[in-house]
Amino acid sequence: MADVQIPKTYKAAVYDNPGSISTKIEELPTPEPGPGEVLINLTHSGVCHSDLGVMTNGWAALPAPTQKGQVGGHEGVGKIVKMGPGTESSAVKVGDRVGVKWVSARCDSCPPCLEGHDGVCLNQKISGYYTPGTFQQYVLGPANYVTPIPDGVDSADAAPMLCAGVTSYAALKKSGAQAGQWVIVMGAGGGLGHIAVQLAARGMALRVIGIDHGSKRQLVLDSGAEHFIDHTEGKVDQEVKKITGGFGAHVALVLTAANAAYAQVMDLLRFGGTAVCVGIPEGEPQPIAKAFPQTMIAREQRIIAVAVGNRREAIETLEFAARGLVKSHFRVEKMDKLTEVFKEMHEAKLQGRVVLDLTD
């Protein structure tokens, strides 16, 4: 392979005023990969609602406020252009396409890592939060943790799979839902939601009820949902019971960051049903309304939570994409449109995902 030309500086979108919706394009010096690291020339990055929460300091549970100059993003795809020391026996090499996820690095030795819970690694690095993220043209990543991108998946298509895709897939797997059972997807027309609908309906033989704003009806139905419920019209629980023979759903995924969705989810479940918490509400934490022990015990219901998927689940999600069973609905924007994208996201106007084209 011919030598790759690596520039001394490159473009990045940084949070120039954390606490508000504002980004700025800056020139940054190109880093050198250290031991065990690779340098990746990113071409695409998805934009996630989590990025909005980090940028605006909207999550009260974050351990520290976001720093000025932080490069956000955690759905990056590009090619490896340089290998650091100690990577000679790595499974990846220069020229390989790889992805960077929300957890950009983990220690692989703490109890969560040893049990496959990458998302709660005690020594993890979070892409876009106190670790340079993927809203930039070059980024470092651990050679043993970047995600290989299958040849049959376009880079722009692959980007949303690295967070929205793998998180939705992990939530469905951990829910215990079985083929033929009813699964509710709350926030079904969002970035995670429309991918979850596809994975559930086309990849896991589940029967899907999508819930979202009426403007997202067609996207949700086109993604494979059998039924759509507009939550703005009220009586969601009644509609769910009508569809499910009076019982409710076996599983309900909360993929929206709205506290109102969490307040409603327990009413949508049948006996033995499972609520899966994924979307992280902004502002001060609130308990899940109607999660009454008496009712949950009487109906043998449970609540579980999923942060992100692990390495294996990321690879499996991309295999679904390579087989054509799941495809993100997205539009492509250049890096300088990022602030506008975040404003749309904040106003809940986005359908599906936005992917940034990071090339000049």
C-alpha positions as CSV (number, residue, x, y, z in Angstrom):
1,M,0.0,0.0,0.0
2,A,1.3,3.5,-0.9
3,D,2.2,5.8,1.9
4,V,-0.7,7.7,3.3
5,Q,-0.4,11.5,3.3
6,I,-1.3,12.8,6.8
7,P,-1.7,16.5,7.2
8,K,-0.2,18.4,10.2
9,T,-3.6,20.0,11.0
10,Y,-7.2,19.1,10.3
11,K,-10.8,20.4,10.9
12,A,-12.9,19.7,13.9
13,A,-16.3,20.9,15.3
14,V,-15.9,21.9,18.9
15,Y,-18.3,22.9,21.6
16,D,-17.3,26.6,21.9
17,N,-19.9,27.5,24.6
18,P,-20.9,24.4,26.6
19,G,-24.3,24.9,28.2
20,S,-25.7,26.2,25.0
21,I,-26.3,25.0,21.5
22,S,-23.2,26.2,19.8
23,T,-20.4,24.7,17.8
24,K,-17.4,26.1,16.0
25,I,-15.0,24.8,13.3
26,E,-11.4,24.9,14.4
27,E,-8.0,23.7,13.1
28,L,-6.4,21.2,15.4
29,P,-2.9,19.5,15.3
30,T,-3.0,15.9,14.0
31,P,-2.2,13.6,16.9
32,E,0.4,10.7,16.9
33,P,-0.9,7.3,17.8
34,G,0.6,6.0,21.1
35,P,1.2,2.4,22.2
36,G,-1.7,0.2,21.2
37,E,-3.4,3.0,19.3
38,V,-4.4,3.7,15.7
39,L,-4.9,7.0,13.9
40,I,-8.2,7.1,12.0
41,N,-9.1,9.5,9.1
42,L,-12.8,9.9,9.8
43,T,-15.1,10.5,6.8
44,H,-18.5,10.3,8.6
45,S,-20.0,10.8,12.0
46,G,-23.6,10.3,13.2
47,V,-25.2,13.0,15.4
48,C,-26.9,11.6,18.5
49,H,-29.2,13.1,21.1
50,S,-26.6,12.1,23.7
51,D,-24.2,14.6,22.1
52,L,-26.8,17.3,22.6
53,G,-27.1,16.4,26.3
54,V,-23.3,16.5,26.7
55,M,-22.9,19.8,24.8
56,T,-25.7,21.6,26.8
57,N,-24.7,20.1,30.2
58,G,-28.3,18.9,30.2
59,W,-27.6,15.7,32.1
60,A,-27.5,16.5,35.8
61,A,-26.0,13.1,36.5
62,L,-22.8,13.9,34.6
63,P,-19.8,13.9,37.0
64,A,-18.4,17.2,35.6
65,P,-19.5,19.9,33.2
66,T,-18.4,19.7,29.6
67,Q,-15.2,21.7,28.8
68,K,-15.0,24.5,26.3
69,G,-13.3,23.2,23.2
70,Q,-14.6,19.6,23.6
71,V,-14.9,17.7,20.3
72,G,-18.1,15.8,20.5
73,G,-19.5,12.8,18.6
74,H,-19.4,9.1,19.1
75,E,-20.6,7.5,15.8
76,G,-17.4,7.9,13.7
77,V,-16.4,5.9,10.6
78,G,-13.1,6.2,8.7
79,K,-9.9,4.4,7.6
80,I,-6.9,3.7,9.7
81,V,-3.9,5.7,8.3
82,K,-1.3,5.0,11.0
83,M,-0.5,2.3,13.5
84,G,1.1,3.0,16.9
85,P,3.8,1.0,18.6
86,G,2.8,-2.4,19.8
87,T,0.0,-2.9,17.2
88,E,1.9,-5.3,15.0
89,S,-0.2,-8.3,15.9
90,S,-3.5,-6.3,15.8
91,A,-6.5,-7.6,13.9
92,V,-6.7,-4.3,12.1
93,K,-4.2,-2.6,9.7
94,V,-3.7,0.6,7.7
95,G,-6.4,0.9,5.2
96,D,-9.1,-0.9,7.2
97,R,-12.4,0.9,7.7
98,V,-13.3,1.0,11.4
99,G,-15.8,2.7,13.7
100,V,-15.6,4.6,17.0
101,K,-18.4,4.1,19.5
102,W,-19.7,5.9,22.6
103,V,-17.3,3.9,24.8
104,S,-14.2,4.6,22.8
105,A,-12.0,2.6,25.1
106,R,-12.3,0.1,28.0
107,C,-9.8,-1.5,30.3
108,D,-10.8,-5.1,29.6
109,S,-9.9,-6.1,33.2
110,C,-12.5,-4.7,35.6
111,P,-15.4,-6.8,36.7
112,P,-17.9,-5.2,34.2
113,C,-15.5,-5.7,31.3
114,L,-14.9,-9.3,32.3
115,E,-18.7,-9.9,32.2
116,G,-19.2,-8.2,28.9
117,H,-20.7,-5.0,30.2
118,D,-18.5,-2.6,28.2
119,G,-20.9,0.3,28.8
120,V,-20.2,0.4,32.5
121,C,-16.4,-0.3,32.4
122,L,-15.0,1.3,35.5
123,N,-12.1,2.9,33.5
124,Q,-13.9,3.6,30.2
125,K,-13.3,6.6,27.9
126,I,-16.3,8.3,26.5
127,S,-16.0,9.6,22.9
128,G,-17.1,13.2,22.9
129,Y,-16.9,13.7,26.7
130,Y,-13.5,14.4,28.2
131,T,-12.1,12.3,25.3
132,P,-11.9,13.8,21.7
133,G,-14.9,12.6,19.8
134,T,-15.8,12.0,16.2
135,F,-16.9,15.5,14.9
136,Q,-13.5,15.8,13.4
137,Q,-11.4,14.5,10.5
138,Y,-8.8,12.5,12.6
139,V,-9.1,10.6,15.9
140,L,-7.2,8.1,17.9
141,G,-8.6,4.8,19.0
142,P,-7.4,1.6,20.6
143,A,-6.4,-1.0,18.0
144,N,-8.1,-3.7,20.0
145,Y,-11.5,-1.9,20.4
146,V,-12.3,-0.1,17.2
147,T,-15.1,-1.8,15.4
148,P,-14.5,-3.3,11.9
149,I,-16.9,-2.1,9.2
150,P,-18.1,-4.8,6.8
151,D,-17.3,-4.2,3.1
152,G,-21.0,-4.2,2.1
153,V,-22.0,-1.3,4.4
154,D,-21.4,2.3,3.2
155,S,-19.6,4.5,5.7
156,A,-22.6,6.9,6.1
157,D,-24.9,4.0,6.7
158,A,-22.6,2.4,9.2
159,A,-22.2,5.5,11.4
160,P,-25.6,5.4,13.1
161,M,-25.2,1.7,13.8
162,L,-22.3,2.4,16.2
163,C,-24.6,3.9,18.8
164,A,-28.3,4.0,17.7
165,G,-28.0,0.6,16.2
166,V,-26.0,-1.3,18.7
167,T,-27.8,0.3,21.7
168,S,-31.2,-0.6,20.2
169,Y,-30.0,-4.2,19.5
170,A,-28.6,-4.6,23.0
171,A,-31.9,-3.4,24.5
172,L,-33.9,-5.8,22.4
173,K,-31.6,-8.7,23.3
174,K,-31.6,-7.9,27.0
175,S,-35.3,-7.5,27.1
176,G,-35.8,-11.2,26.7
177,A,-38.5,-10.7,24.0
178,Q,-39.3,-13.9,22.0
179,A,-40.3,-14.2,18.3
180,G,-44.0,-13.3,17.9
181,Q,-44.3,-11.3,21.0
182,W,-45.5,-7.6,21.2
183,V,-42.8,-5.0,21.6
184,I,-43.5,-1.3,22.0
185,V,-41.0,1.2,20.8
186,M,-41.5,4.6,22.4
187,G,-39.8,7.3,20.3
188,A,-40.2,5.0,17.3
189,G,-39.5,7.7,14.7
190,G,-36.3,8.9,16.3
191,G,-32.7,8.1,15.6
192,L,-32.7,5.0,17.8
193,G,-36.4,4.2,17.4
194,H,-36.7,3.7,13.7
195,I,-33.6,1.4,13.8
196,A,-35.0,-0.5,16.8
197,V,-38.3,-1.1,14.8
198,Q,-36.4,-2.6,11.9
199,L,-34.2,-4.8,14.1
200,A,-37.2,-6.0,16.0
201,A,-39.6,-6.6,13.1
202,R,-37.1,-7.7,10.4
203,G,-34.3,-9.2,12.3
204,M,-35.9,-10.8,15.4
205,A,-39.5,-11.6,14.2
206,L,-41.1,-9.4,16.9
207,R,-44.5,-7.6,16.5
208,V,-43.9,-3.9,16.9
209,I,-46.1,-1.1,18.0
210,G,-44.5,2.3,17.4
211,I,-45.3,5.3,19.5
212,D,-44.3,8.8,18.5
213,H,-45.5,12.2,17.2
214,G,-48.0,11.8,14.3
215,S,-45.6,13.4,11.9
216,K,-43.4,10.3,12.1
217,R,-46.1,7.8,11.3
218,Q,-45.0,6.8,7.8
219,L,-41.3,6.4,8.8
220,V,-42.3,4.1,11.6
221,L,-44.6,2.0,9.5
222,D,-42.1,1.9,6.7
223,S,-39.5,0.6,9.2
224,G,-41.7,-2.4,9.9
225,A,-44.1,-1.6,12.7
226,E,-47.5,-3.3,12.5
227,H,-49.2,-0.4,14.3
228,F,-48.5,3.2,15.0
229,I,-49.9,5.3,17.9
230,D,-49.7,9.1,18.0
231,H,-48.9,9.9,21.6
232,T,-50.3,13.5,21.2
233,E,-53.8,12.1,20.7
234,G,-54.0,10.6,24.2
235,K,-55.3,7.2,25.3
236,V,-52.1,5.4,24.4
237,D,-52.7,2.7,27.0
238,Q,-56.2,2.0,25.7
239,E,-54.9,1.7,22.1
240,V,-52.1,-0.7,23.2
241,K,-54.6,-2.9,25.0
242,K,-56.9,-2.9,22.0
243,I,-54.1,-4.1,19.7
244,T,-52.8,-6.7,22.2
245,G,-56.1,-8.4,23.1
246,G,-56.5,-6.4,26.3
247,F,-53.3,-7.5,27.9
248,G,-50.5,-5.0,26.9
249,A,-47.1,-5.6,25.4
250,H,-44.5,-8.1,26.5
251,V,-41.7,-5.5,26.2
252,A,-41.6,-1.7,26.0
253,L,-38.4,0.1,25.0
254,V,-38.2,3.7,26.1
255,L,-35.9,5.2,23.5
256,T,-37.0,8.8,24.0
257,A,-35.5,11.2,26.6
258,A,-38.9,12.3,27.7
259,N,-39.9,11.9,31.3
260,A,-43.5,11.7,30.1
261,A,-42.7,8.4,28.3
262,Y,-41.3,6.9,31.4
263,A,-44.4,8.0,33.3
264,Q,-46.5,6.1,30.9
265,V,-44.5,2.9,30.2
266,M,-45.8,0.7,33.1
267,D,-49.4,1.2,32.0
268,L,-48.5,-0.4,28.6
269,L,-47.1,-3.7,29.9
270,R,-48.9,-7.0,30.4
271,F,-48.3,-9.5,33.2
272,G,-44.6,-10.5,33.1
273,G,-43.8,-7.5,31.0
274,T,-40.5,-5.7,30.8
275,A,-39.8,-2.0,30.6
276,V,-36.4,-1.2,29.1
277,C,-34.8,2.1,30.0
278,V,-32.5,3.6,27.3
279,G,-33.3,7.2,26.7
280,I,-31.7,9.6,29.3
281,P,-34.0,12.5,30.3
282,E,-32.3,15.9,30.7
283,G,-32.6,18.1,33.8
284,E,-33.0,16.9,37.4
285,P,-33.5,13.1,37.7
286,Q,-37.1,11.9,38.3
287,P,-38.3,8.5,39.4
288,I,-40.3,6.4,37.0
289,A,-43.9,7.3,37.7
290,K,-46.4,4.4,38.4
291,A,-43.5,1.9,39.1
292,F,-45.4,0.8,42.2
293,P,-43.9,-2.3,43.9
294,Q,-47.4,-3.6,44.7
295,T,-48.5,-3.6,41.1
296,M,-45.2,-4.9,39.7
297,I,-45.2,-7.8,42.2
298,A,-48.8,-8.6,41.5
299,R,-48.2,-8.6,37.7
300,E,-44.6,-10.0,37.9
301,Q,-43.2,-7.1,35.9
302,R,-39.7,-5.8,35.7
303,I,-37.6,-2.8,34.8
304,I,-34.2,-3.1,33.3
305,A,-31.7,-0.6,31.8
306,V,-29.3,-0.6,28.9
307,A,-26.5,1.8,28.4
308,V,-24.8,0.7,25.2
309,G,-24.0,-2.6,23.6
310,N,-20.7,-4.5,23.8
311,R,-18.1,-5.3,21.2
312,R,-19.9,-8.5,20.0
313,E,-23.2,-6.7,19.8
314,A,-21.7,-3.9,17.7
315,I,-20.4,-6.5,15.2
316,E,-23.7,-8.3,15.1
317,T,-25.6,-5.0,14.5
318,L,-23.3,-4.2,11.5
319,E,-23.9,-7.8,10.2
320,F,-27.7,-7.0,10.2
321,A,-26.9,-3.9,8.1
322,A,-24.7,-5.8,5.8
323,R,-27.5,-8.3,5.2
324,G,-29.9,-5.4,4.3
325,L,-32.2,-6.1,7.3
326,V,-31.6,-2.6,8.8
327,K,-30.8,0.7,7.3
328,S,-30.8,4.1,9.0
329,H,-33.1,6.8,7.6
330,F,-30.7,9.8,7.6
331,R,-29.7,12.9,5.7
332,V,-26.1,14.0,5.2
333,E,-24.9,17.5,6.3
334,K,-21.4,19.1,6.3
335,M,-19.6,19.8,9.6
336,D,-20.4,23.5,9.5
337,K,-24.2,22.7,9.8
338,L,-23.8,20.9,13.1
339,T,-25.2,23.8,15.2
340,E,-28.3,23.9,13.0
341,V,-28.7,20.1,13.3
342,F,-28.6,20.4,17.1
343,K,-31.3,23.1,17.1
344,E,-33.5,20.8,15.0
345,M,-32.9,18.0,17.4
346,H,-33.6,20.2,20.5
347,E,-37.0,21.2,18.9
348,A,-37.8,17.5,18.2
349,K,-38.0,18.1,14.4
350,L,-35.6,15.5,13.2
351,Q,-36.9,12.3,11.6
352,G,-34.3,9.5,11.8
353,R,-30.7,10.5,11.9
354,V,-28.2,13.1,10.6
355,V,-24.8,12.0,9.5
356,L,-22.0,14.5,9.0
357,D,-19.8,14.3,6.0
358,L,-16.4,15.2,7.4
359,T,-14.5,15.4,4.2
360,D,-13.3,18.7,2.8
